[in-house]
Amino acid sequence: LWRQLRNQPMLANSLAIEASLMAERGQFEASMAASDEGYQLSAAINNWWGMAFSRINLAPAYWDRGDPAQALAICQGVWDNARRSGFIIPFFTMPAYMADIYGDLGMVEPALEYLAKARAVEAPVARMYQTLLHAVEIRVNLASGRMAEALALDDAQPRLLADANSYYLRGAMFYSLGLIPAVRSELY
């Protein structure tokens, strides 16, 4: 429909949503094609928000495929375009993804730096994204061998989980919850 109406912003938005859904289903090549088209349409009209939105869910897909350099580059690009446009969600998610990737790579210092950047953002939606940041912080602490810190963070999860109003955010939290029992059994 948006092609027929020649409405580039809405077509780019629809392609970004399609790309996200495809990435979640493991259809990486199709996801990239939709994302690229949405990105190009947005870039042609200097739509920074659309440029960020078209790529927002591709970093985890690249990471899942074992390409941390590309995942980090996408995170940085989305973050930059989000700041240019005022698109608030990537203010939290992109540094959180970057922290998660750096943590998985065993690079604790950059991971903690990006977590701090994400936590420093003050916005009305900040509370909703604390669950994601909390889950990433648990994983970074586990990856770096800081078990006491991870366990202390784990104790706060039930309260944060109640605040998570998104299946995705709850999924991140449950993933971290699944890591903790193995750590506790090793320690006790």
DAURVEN-V589641 format. One record per residue. N is the residue number from 1. PHI is phi in radians with two decimals (none if undefined). PSI is psi as a letter, one per 40 degrees, with the letter a starting at -180 (NA if undefined). Layout:
BEGIN
<<N & PHI & PSI> <N & PHI & PSI>>
END
This chain:
BEGIN
<<1 & none & d> <2 & -1.16 & d> <3 & -1.15 & d> <4 & -1.11 & d> <5 & -1.45 & e> <6 & 0.99 & f> <7 & -1.75 & g> <8 & -1.06 & d> <9 & -1.06 & d> <10 & -1.26 & d> <11 & -1.11 & d> <12 & -1.07 & d> <13 & -1.09 & d> <14 & -1.10 & d> <15 & -1.12 & d> <16 & -1.13 & d> <17 & -1.14 & d> <18 & -1.07 & d> <19 & -1.07 & d> <20 & -1.10 & d> <21 & -1.12 & d> <22 & -1.16 & d> <23 & -1.08 & d> <24 & -1.13 & d> <25 & -1.57 & e> <26 & 1.44 & e> <27 & -1.58 & g> <28 & -1.13 & d> <29 & -1.09 & d> <30 & -1.13 & d> <31 & -1.09 & d> <32 & -1.10 & d> <33 & -1.10 & d> <34 & -1.13 & d> <35 & -1.10 & d> <36 & -1.07 & d> <37 & -1.13 & d> <38 & -1.07 & d> <39 & -1.11 & d> <40 & -1.12 & d> <41 & -1.07 & d> <42 & -1.19 & d> <43 & -1.11 & d> <44 & -1.10 & d> <45 & -2.01 & e> <46 & 0.96 & f> <47 & -1.65 & g> <48 & -1.09 & d> <49 & -1.04 & d> <50 & -1.11 & d> <51 & -1.12 & d> <52 & -1.18 & d> <53 & -1.12 & d> <54 & -1.16 & d> <55 & -2.00 & e> <56 & -1.01 & d> <57 & -1.83 & e> <58 & -1.49 & d> <59 & -1.02 & d> <60 & -1.08 & d> <61 & -1.15 & d> <62 & -1.12 & d> <63 & -1.10 & d> <64 & -1.06 & d> <65 & -1.50 & e> <66 & 1.45 & f> <67 & -2.11 & g> <68 & -1.13 & d> <69 & -1.11 & d> <70 & -1.20 & d> <71 & -1.06 & d> <72 & -1.16 & d> <73 & -1.12 & d> <74 & -1.14 & d> <75 & -0.97 & d> <76 & -1.11 & d> <77 & -1.10 & d> <78 & -1.10 & d> <79 & -1.05 & d> <80 & -1.07 & d> <81 & -1.18 & d> <82 & -1.12 & d> <83 & -1.15 & d> <84 & -1.13 & d> <85 & -1.79 & e> <86 & 1.47 & e> <87 & -1.30 & h> <88 & -1.30 & d> <89 & -1.00 & d> <90 & -1.14 & e> <91 & -1.00 & d> <92 & -1.67 & d> <93 & -1.23 & d> <94 & -1.17 & d> <95 & -1.13 & d> <96 & -1.16 & d> <97 & -1.08 & d> <98 & -1.09 & d> <99 & -1.08 & d> <100 & -1.08 & d> <101 & -1.13 & d> <102 & -1.06 & d> <103 & -1.08 & d> <104 & -1.11 & d> <105 & -1.42 & e> <106 & 1.39 & e> <107 & -1.74 & g> <108 & -1.19 & d> <109 & -1.05 & d> <110 & -1.11 & d> <111 & -1.05 & d> <112 & -1.18 & d> <113 & -1.11 & d> <114 & -1.23 & d> <115 & -1.07 & d> <116 & -1.09 & d> <117 & -1.11 & d> <118 & -1.16 & d> <119 & -1.21 & d> <120 & -1.34 & e> <121 & -1.26 & h> <122 & -1.91 & h> <123 & -2.74 & i> <124 & -1.00 & d> <125 & -1.54 & e> <126 & -1.00 & d> <127 & -1.06 & d> <128 & -1.07 & d> <129 & -1.55 & e> <130 & -1.09 & d> <131 & -1.13 & d> <132 & -1.11 & d> <133 & -1.09 & d> <134 & -1.11 & d> <135 & -1.10 & d> <136 & -1.12 & d> <137 & -1.09 & d> <138 & -1.07 & d> <139 & -1.11 & d> <140 & -1.11 & d> <141 & -1.12 & d> <142 & -1.12 & d> <143 & -1.11 & d> <144 & -1.65 & e> <145 & 1.39 & e> <146 & -1.60 & g> <147 & -1.15 & d> <148 & -1.07 & d> <149 & -1.13 & d> <150 & -1.10 & d> <151 & -1.17 & d> <152 & -1.13 & d> <153 & -1.16 & d> <154 & -1.05 & d> <155 & -1.10 & d> <156 & -1.55 & e> <157 & -1.12 & d> <158 & -1.00 & d> <159 & -1.16 & d> <160 & -1.18 & d> <161 & -1.08 & d> <162 & -1.11 & d> <163 & -1.45 & e> <164 & -1.29 & h> <165 & -1.83 & f> <166 & -2.47 & h> <167 & -1.08 & d> <168 & -1.08 & d> <169 & -1.16 & d> <170 & -1.12 & d> <171 & -1.06 & d> <172 & -1.08 & d> <173 & -1.18 & d> <174 & -1.10 & d> <175 & -1.03 & d> <176 & -1.16 & d> <177 & -1.03 & d> <178 & -1.19 & d> <179 & -1.37 & d> <180 & -1.16 & d> <181 & -0.97 & d> <182 & -1.13 & d> <183 & -1.16 & d> <184 & -1.06 & d> <185 & -1.19 & d> <186 & -1.24 & d> <187 & -1.46 & d> <188 & -2.01 & NA>>
END
